[in-house]
Amino acid sequence: MEPQVQYAKTSDGVNIAYATTGEGPPLVVCPDSWEQFSLYQQVPFYNALMERLGKGRLLVQYDGRGTGLSERKVEDFSLEARLRDLEAVVRAARIRRFALYATTTSGPVAIAYAAHHQRQVGQLILYGTFSHGAEVMPPEQLNPLIELCRSNWELASQVLSDLSSREQYPDVGVQMSELFRASCTGEVAAEILAQGLEIDVDDLLPLVKAPTLVIHRRSDSLVPFTLGQKLAAGIRKARFIPLEGTHHASYLGESEPVIRAIDEFLGEGAEAGLKLAPDDVHTILFTDVEGSTALMERLGDAKARDLLREHERMVREALKSHRGSEVKTMGDGFMTSFGSATAALGCAITMQRAFAEHNESADEPIKVRIGLNAGEPIAEDDPGGRADLFGTAVNMAARIAAKAEGGEILVSNVVRELSAGKGFLFNDRGDAVLRGFEDPVRLYEVSWRES
């Protein structure tokens, strides 16, 4: 499915094209150099990589200034300008904490963003990139390449494509060179090379606080392997994965180890979701089995426990598929946390559909209330040393769940606003008085049944 393109305006007035696809924890993909994301279907290898990266995630892609579907008539491709592009997209996509992926010339941009926006970047992934552009290619090689971009963009695009593949994938090389030419002019490509390889973010490496994954091929045909080692050594929380091969492009050669390393790395971050800074925004989701006390009395402890165990299994399966964090279980319900309102809503819908499917053939139905709220809870360890969340945001989520009927999903207005434009349907349930809260709270019911 082709991405639905939207536009974000930078602080200096440039229109940047971006798109979000999928559901789950957000992953922002910085543009490689000048490739147009909406044309990735022209390169099946690259398209397959993006589809794999987006599986189970909210994938955010954008075209940098001067390229693709973004505004073309620009001249500033400095680090500061490219940071404005990324900032505008994050703001327009309304994501607060996310993983950031970058390769080639976008690496320094991602490093600078992570250094200056420490609360927003939960994880950083750097593939085949660098921190000091002058170390990538000596002037005697770079300057003729820049001039060739200006004088003969068709030939230059082929040369640049060959640098990534070493001509071992001729069909892909042709596809990439065509994509380069469709994405920008030779003059823009020359400026991106000239200004991009002037960038030096060496001093920012120690300021990156996010857990970082650095992947680099030992015989990278474009960016020397030593520059990947330098990144891993300079970023305190970096993990370095060296891979065999000469291909610079992540989607050529053995791409499966790249995908596997990224999936494992991002999965670890989801499991450690409660270790984030205490004032990070969380979406809190509570489940509660309706009538659990009466269930115990009617079925007896053993049979009722079997039924609750089935509830626990389905909740945990849904959490795993949507990368939610289980905070704690209260016997007949769960308290869970997500870094994304979109992921939390998707998880809630998955849960209710699973319960509905179970109930179609079960002797005893499982009717579950679900309530969601978002805010900045207090993160502390409980007496047993396990992570827990406290505060007004948590209390309100629990009270909202208590207002729901079995089979319903109720959310606060803040959850509805955070997930605006993501395809969810809400029914206004009006103001409700919640125990412990002075002012009424506007509640919305989420439509989850498939038509």
C-alpha positions as CSV (number, residue, x, y, z in Angstrom):
1,M,0.0,0.0,0.0
2,E,1.4,3.4,-1.0
3,P,2.0,5.8,1.9
4,Q,-0.4,8.6,2.5
5,V,1.7,11.7,2.2
6,Q,1.3,14.7,4.5
7,Y,3.2,17.9,4.9
8,A,5.0,19.5,7.9
9,K,6.3,23.1,7.8
10,T,9.8,23.8,9.3
11,S,10.6,26.8,11.5
12,D,12.2,28.4,8.4
13,G,9.1,27.8,6.3
14,V,10.1,24.8,4.2
15,N,7.4,22.2,3.4
16,I,8.5,18.6,4.3
17,A,6.7,15.6,2.9
18,Y,6.2,12.7,5.4
19,A,4.0,9.7,6.0
20,T,3.1,7.3,8.8
21,T,2.2,3.7,8.3
22,G,1.3,0.9,10.6
23,E,0.7,0.8,14.4
24,G,2.9,0.3,17.4
25,P,5.9,2.0,19.0
26,P,7.1,4.8,16.7
27,L,10.2,4.4,14.6
28,V,11.4,7.5,12.7
29,V,13.5,6.8,9.6
30,C,15.7,9.6,8.5
31,P,16.2,9.9,4.7
32,D,19.3,8.2,3.6
33,S,20.7,11.0,1.4
34,W,18.1,12.2,-1.2
35,E,16.0,9.1,-2.0
36,Q,12.2,9.7,-2.2
37,F,10.4,7.4,0.3
38,S,7.2,7.3,-1.8
39,L,9.2,5.7,-4.7
40,Y,10.8,3.0,-2.7
41,Q,8.5,0.5,-4.4
42,Q,10.8,0.9,-7.4
43,V,13.6,-0.9,-5.5
44,P,12.1,-4.2,-4.2
45,F,15.1,-4.8,-1.9
46,Y,14.7,-1.5,-0.2
47,N,10.9,-1.7,0.0
48,A,11.2,-5.1,1.6
49,L,13.6,-3.6,4.2
50,M,11.1,-0.8,5.1
51,E,8.2,-3.3,5.3
52,R,10.2,-5.4,7.8
53,L,11.2,-2.4,9.8
54,G,7.6,-1.3,10.0
55,K,6.2,-4.6,11.2
56,G,4.5,-4.1,14.5
57,R,5.6,-0.4,14.6
58,L,4.4,3.0,13.6
59,L,6.8,3.8,10.8
60,V,7.5,7.5,10.1
61,Q,9.3,8.4,6.9
62,Y,10.0,11.7,5.3
63,D,11.8,13.4,2.4
64,G,14.5,15.9,3.3
65,R,14.3,19.5,2.0
66,G,15.1,19.8,-1.7
67,T,14.3,16.2,-2.4
68,G,11.4,13.9,-3.3
69,L,8.0,15.4,-2.5
70,S,9.3,18.0,-0.2
71,E,9.9,21.6,-1.2
72,R,12.6,21.6,-3.9
73,K,13.7,25.2,-4.2
74,V,16.1,25.4,-1.2
75,E,19.8,25.9,-0.9
76,D,20.5,25.3,2.8
77,F,21.4,21.7,3.5
78,S,23.4,22.4,6.7
79,L,23.1,20.3,9.8
80,E,20.9,23.0,11.4
81,A,18.6,23.0,8.3
82,R,18.3,19.2,8.3
83,L,17.5,19.2,12.0
84,R,14.7,21.6,11.3
85,D,13.2,19.0,8.9
86,L,13.3,16.2,11.5
87,E,11.9,18.5,14.2
88,A,9.0,19.5,12.0
89,V,8.1,15.9,11.1
90,V,8.2,14.8,14.7
91,R,6.0,17.7,15.7
92,A,3.5,17.1,12.9
93,A,3.3,13.4,13.5
94,R,2.5,14.1,17.2
95,I,5.0,11.5,18.6
96,R,6.7,12.2,21.9
97,R,9.2,9.4,22.4
98,F,10.5,7.2,19.6
99,A,13.3,5.2,18.1
100,L,15.4,6.9,15.5
101,Y,17.0,5.1,12.5
102,A,19.7,6.7,10.3
103,T,22.2,5.7,7.7
104,T,24.9,7.4,5.5
105,T,24.6,11.2,5.5
106,S,21.6,11.3,7.9
107,G,23.7,9.7,10.7
108,P,25.1,13.1,11.9
109,V,21.6,14.6,11.8
110,A,20.3,11.7,14.0
111,I,23.2,12.0,16.4
112,A,22.7,15.8,16.8
113,Y,18.9,15.3,17.3
114,A,19.5,12.6,19.9
115,A,22.0,14.8,21.8
116,H,19.7,17.8,21.9
117,H,16.4,16.0,22.4
118,Q,17.3,13.4,25.0
119,R,13.8,12.9,26.3
120,Q,12.3,12.2,22.9
121,V,14.8,9.7,21.5
122,G,14.3,6.4,23.3
123,Q,16.7,4.4,21.1
124,L,19.1,5.3,18.3
125,I,20.1,3.0,15.4
126,L,23.0,4.0,13.2
127,Y,23.8,1.9,10.1
128,G,26.9,2.5,7.9
129,T,27.3,6.1,9.0
130,F,29.8,8.6,10.6
131,S,30.1,11.6,12.8
132,H,32.7,13.6,10.8
133,G,32.0,13.9,7.1
134,A,35.6,14.9,6.1
135,E,36.7,11.4,7.2
136,V,34.4,9.6,4.7
137,M,36.1,10.6,1.5
138,P,39.3,12.6,0.8
139,P,38.9,15.8,-1.2
140,E,40.6,14.4,-4.3
141,Q,37.7,11.9,-4.6
142,L,34.9,14.0,-3.3
143,N,35.4,17.2,-5.3
144,P,35.3,15.4,-8.8
145,L,32.2,13.5,-7.7
146,I,30.5,16.8,-6.7
147,E,31.3,18.4,-10.0
148,L,30.1,15.3,-11.9
149,C,26.7,15.6,-10.1
150,R,26.5,19.2,-11.4
151,S,27.6,18.5,-14.9
152,N,26.2,15.0,-15.7
153,W,23.7,13.9,-13.1
154,E,22.7,10.8,-15.1
155,L,26.3,9.4,-15.0
156,A,26.9,10.6,-11.4
157,S,23.7,8.8,-10.2
158,Q,25.1,5.6,-11.6
159,V,28.5,6.2,-10.0
160,L,26.8,6.8,-6.6
161,S,24.7,3.7,-7.0
162,D,27.7,1.6,-7.8
163,L,29.5,2.9,-4.7
164,S,26.8,1.4,-2.6
165,S,26.7,-2.0,-4.4
166,R,30.1,-2.4,-6.0
167,E,28.2,-3.4,-9.1
168,Q,27.4,-6.9,-7.7
169,Y,23.6,-6.1,-8.0
170,P,23.4,-4.5,-11.5
171,D,19.6,-4.5,-11.5
172,V,19.4,-2.8,-8.1
173,G,22.1,-0.4,-9.3
174,V,19.9,0.7,-12.2
175,Q,16.8,1.0,-10.0
176,M,18.7,3.1,-7.4
177,S,20.2,5.4,-10.0
178,E,16.7,6.0,-11.5
179,L,15.4,6.6,-8.0
180,F,18.2,9.2,-7.3
181,R,17.3,11.1,-10.5
182,A,13.6,11.1,-9.7
183,S,14.3,12.3,-6.2
184,C,16.4,15.4,-6.8
185,T,18.4,17.4,-9.3
186,G,22.2,17.0,-9.8
187,E,22.7,20.4,-8.2
188,V,20.9,19.4,-5.1
189,A,22.7,16.2,-4.8
190,A,26.0,18.1,-5.1
191,E,25.0,20.4,-2.3
192,I,23.9,17.6,-0.1
193,L,27.3,15.9,-0.6
194,A,29.3,19.1,-0.2
195,Q,27.4,20.4,2.9
196,G,26.7,17.0,4.4
197,L,30.4,16.0,4.4
198,E,31.3,19.2,6.1
199,I,29.3,18.2,9.2
200,D,31.2,17.3,12.3
201,V,29.3,16.1,15.3
202,D,32.2,14.4,17.2
203,D,31.7,16.7,20.2
204,L,28.0,15.6,20.4
205,L,28.8,11.8,20.7
206,P,29.2,11.9,24.6
207,L,25.9,13.8,24.9
208,V,23.8,11.0,23.3
209,K,22.1,9.3,26.3
210,A,19.8,7.0,24.4
211,P,20.7,3.3,24.1
212,T,22.4,3.1,20.7
213,L,22.9,0.3,18.1
214,V,25.7,0.8,15.6
215,I,25.8,-1.6,12.7
216,H,28.6,-1.5,10.1
217,R,30.0,-3.8,7.5
218,R,33.7,-4.6,7.8
219,S,34.4,-3.8,4.1
220,D,31.8,-1.1,3.6
221,S,32.4,0.2,0.0
222,L,31.4,3.8,0.9
223,V,31.9,4.6,4.6
224,P,35.0,3.1,6.2
225,F,34.5,0.5,8.9
226,T,36.7,2.5,11.3
227,L,34.1,5.3,11.4
228,G,31.5,2.9,12.7
229,Q,33.9,1.8,15.4
230,K,34.4,5.5,16.3
231,L,30.7,6.0,16.8
232,A,30.4,3.0,19.1
233,A,33.4,4.1,21.1
234,G,32.1,7.7,21.4
235,I,28.5,7.0,22.5
236,R,28.4,5.7,26.1
237,K,25.4,3.4,25.7
238,A,26.3,2.1,22.2
239,R,26.4,-1.6,21.2
240,F,28.5,-2.4,18.1
241,I,27.6,-5.1,15.6
242,P,30.2,-5.6,12.8
243,L,28.9,-7.5,9.8
244,E,30.7,-9.2,6.9
245,G,30.4,-7.8,3.4
246,T,31.4,-5.0,1.1
247,H,27.9,-3.6,0.4
248,H,27.2,-0.2,1.9
249,A,23.4,-0.4,1.4
250,S,21.7,-2.2,4.3
251,Y,19.3,-4.0,2.0
252,L,22.0,-5.7,-0.1
253,G,23.9,-8.9,0.7
254,E,22.9,-10.5,3.9
255,S,20.2,-8.1,5.1
256,E,18.6,-10.6,7.5
257,P,21.3,-10.0,10.2
258,V,20.6,-6.3,10.0
259,I,16.8,-6.8,10.5
260,R,17.4,-9.3,13.3
261,A,19.8,-7.0,15.2
262,I,17.3,-4.1,14.9
263,D,14.3,-6.1,16.0
264,E,16.2,-7.5,19.0
265,F,17.4,-4.1,20.0
266,L,14.0,-2.4,19.7
267,G,12.4,-5.3,21.5
268,E,14.7,-4.8,24.5
269,G,13.7,-1.2,24.6
270,A,10.0,-2.2,24.8
271,E,10.7,-4.6,27.6
272,A,12.5,-1.8,29.5
273,G,9.8,0.7,28.9
274,L,9.3,1.4,32.6
275,K,13.0,2.5,33.0
276,L,12.4,5.7,31.1
277,A,12.6,9.1,32.8
278,P,9.8,9.5,35.3
279,D,8.2,12.5,33.5
280,D,8.0,10.7,30.1
281,V,4.5,10.5,28.7
282,H,2.9,7.1,29.0
283,T,-0.4,5.7,27.9
284,I,-1.8,3.7,30.8
285,L,-4.2,0.8,30.0
286,F,-6.2,-1.1,32.6
287,T,-8.1,-4.3,32.1
288,D,-10.7,-5.6,34.6
289,V,-12.7,-8.8,34.3
290,E,-16.4,-7.9,34.9
291,G,-18.1,-9.7,37.8
292,S,-15.0,-11.6,38.9
293,T,-16.2,-12.0,42.5
294,A,-19.5,-13.5,41.4
295,L,-17.6,-15.7,39.0
296,M,-15.6,-17.1,41.9
297,E,-18.8,-17.8,43.9
298,R,-20.5,-19.5,40.9
299,L,-17.7,-21.6,39.5
300,G,-15.6,-22.2,42.5
301,D,-12.0,-21.1,42.9
302,A,-10.3,-23.7,40.6
303,K,-12.6,-23.2,37.6
304,A,-12.7,-19.4,38.0
305,R,-8.9,-19.3,38.2
306,D,-8.7,-21.3,34.9
307,L,-10.9,-18.7,33.3
308,L,-8.8,-15.8,34.7
309,R,-5.6,-17.6,33.5
310,E,-7.1,-17.5,30.0
311,H,-7.7,-13.8,30.4
312,E,-4.0,-13.4,31.4
313,R,-2.8,-15.3,28.4
314,M,-4.7,-13.3,25.9
315,V,-3.7,-10.0,27.5
316,R,0.0,-10.9,27.5
317,E,-0.2,-12.1,23.9
318,A,-1.7,-8.7,22.9
319,L,0.9,-6.8,24.9
320,K,3.7,-8.7,23.2
321,S,2.4,-8.0,19.7
322,H,1.9,-4.3,20.4
323,R,5.1,-3.9,22.5
324,G,3.3,-2.9,25.7
325,S,4.8,-3.2,29.1
326,E,3.1,-5.2,31.9
327,V,3.3,-3.1,35.0
328,K,1.4,-5.5,37.3
329,T,-1.5,-7.8,37.6
330,M,-4.2,-7.6,40.2
331,G,-5.6,-11.1,39.9
332,D,-8.6,-10.1,37.7
333,G,-7.0,-7.3,35.8
334,F,-3.8,-5.7,34.5
335,M,-2.1,-2.4,34.6
336,T,0.0,-1.8,31.5
337,S,2.0,1.0,29.9
338,F,2.8,2.1,26.4
339,G,5.1,4.7,24.9
340,S,2.4,5.4,22.2
341,A,-1.3,6.1,22.4
342,T,-1.7,4.5,19.0
343,A,-0.1,1.3,20.2
344,A,-2.2,1.2,23.3
345,L,-5.4,1.6,21.4
346,G,-4.4,-1.1,18.9
347,C,-3.6,-3.4,21.8
348,A,-7.0,-2.7,23.5
349,I,-8.8,-3.5,20.3
350,T,-6.8,-6.7,19.8
351,M,-7.7,-7.8,23.4
352,Q,-11.4,-7.2,22.9
353,R,-11.5,-9.0,19.6
354,A,-9.6,-12.0,21.2
355,F,-12.1,-12.1,24.1
356,A,-15.1,-11.9,21.7
357,E,-13.7,-14.8,19.7
358,H,-13.2,-16.8,22.8
359,N,-16.8,-16.1,24.0
360,E,-18.3,-17.4,20.7
361,S,-17.6,-21.0,21.7
362,A,-16.9,-20.8,25.5
363,D,-19.2,-22.1,28.2
364,E,-18.2,-19.2,30.3
365,P,-17.6,-15.8,28.6
366,I,-14.8,-13.5,29.6
367,K,-16.2,-9.9,29.7
368,V,-13.5,-7.4,30.2
369,R,-13.6,-3.6,30.9
370,I,-10.7,-1.6,29.4
371,G,-9.8,2.0,30.2
372,L,-7.0,4.2,29.0
373,N,-5.5,7.5,29.9
374,A,-2.2,9.3,29.1
375,G,0.0,11.5,31.1
376,E,3.3,11.7,33.0
377,P,3.2,9.2,35.8
378,I,5.8,8.8,38.6
379,A,8.1,5.8,38.0
380,E,9.3,4.1,41.2
381,D,10.2,0.6,42.3
382,D,7.8,-1.2,44.6
383,P,9.1,-2.9,47.8
384,G,9.9,-6.0,45.9
385,G,12.2,-4.0,43.5
386,R,9.8,-4.2,40.5
387,A,9.1,-1.1,38.4
388,D,5.7,0.6,39.1
389,L,3.9,3.7,38.0
390,F,2.0,6.1,40.3
391,G,0.2,9.4,40.1
392,T,-2.9,11.1,38.7
393,A,-2.5,9.8,35.2
394,V,-2.6,6.2,36.5
395,N,-5.5,6.8,38.9
396,M,-7.6,8.3,36.2
397,A,-6.9,5.3,33.9
398,A,-8.1,2.9,36.6
399,R,-11.3,5.0,37.2
400,I,-12.0,5.1,33.5
401,A,-11.8,1.3,33.3
402,A,-14.2,1.1,36.2
403,K,-16.8,3.2,34.2
404,A,-16.7,0.7,31.3
405,E,-19.0,-2.2,30.8
406,G,-17.7,-5.7,29.9
407,G,-16.6,-5.6,26.2
408,E,-16.1,-1.8,26.2
409,I,-13.0,0.4,25.7
410,L,-13.2,3.8,27.3
411,V,-10.6,6.5,26.9
412,S,-9.9,10.0,28.1
413,N,-9.9,13.0,25.7
414,V,-6.1,13.2,25.8
415,V,-5.8,9.6,24.4
416,R,-8.3,10.5,21.7
417,E,-6.3,13.6,20.7
418,L,-2.9,11.8,20.8
419,S,-4.3,9.3,18.3
420,A,-6.1,11.7,16.0
421,G,-5.8,10.8,12.3
422,K,-4.8,7.2,13.0
423,G,-8.0,5.6,11.9
424,F,-9.7,5.0,15.3
425,L,-13.4,5.6,15.7
426,F,-14.7,7.2,18.9
427,N,-18.2,7.7,20.3
428,D,-18.6,10.6,22.7
429,R,-19.9,9.3,26.0
430,G,-20.1,12.7,27.6
431,D,-18.8,13.9,31.0
432,A,-18.4,11.4,33.8
433,V,-17.7,11.9,37.5
434,L,-14.7,9.8,38.5
435,R,-14.1,8.8,42.1
436,G,-11.3,10.9,43.6
437,F,-11.5,13.6,40.9
438,E,-13.2,17.0,41.5
439,D,-14.1,17.9,37.9
440,P,-16.0,15.7,35.5
441,V,-13.9,14.0,32.8
442,R,-15.0,13.6,29.1
443,L,-15.0,10.0,28.1
444,Y,-15.0,8.3,24.7
445,E,-15.9,4.8,23.7
446,V,-13.6,3.1,21.1
447,S,-15.3,1.2,18.3
448,W,-13.6,-2.1,17.9
449,R,-16.0,-4.6,16.3
450,E,-15.3,-5.4,12.7
451,S,-18.1,-4.4,10.4
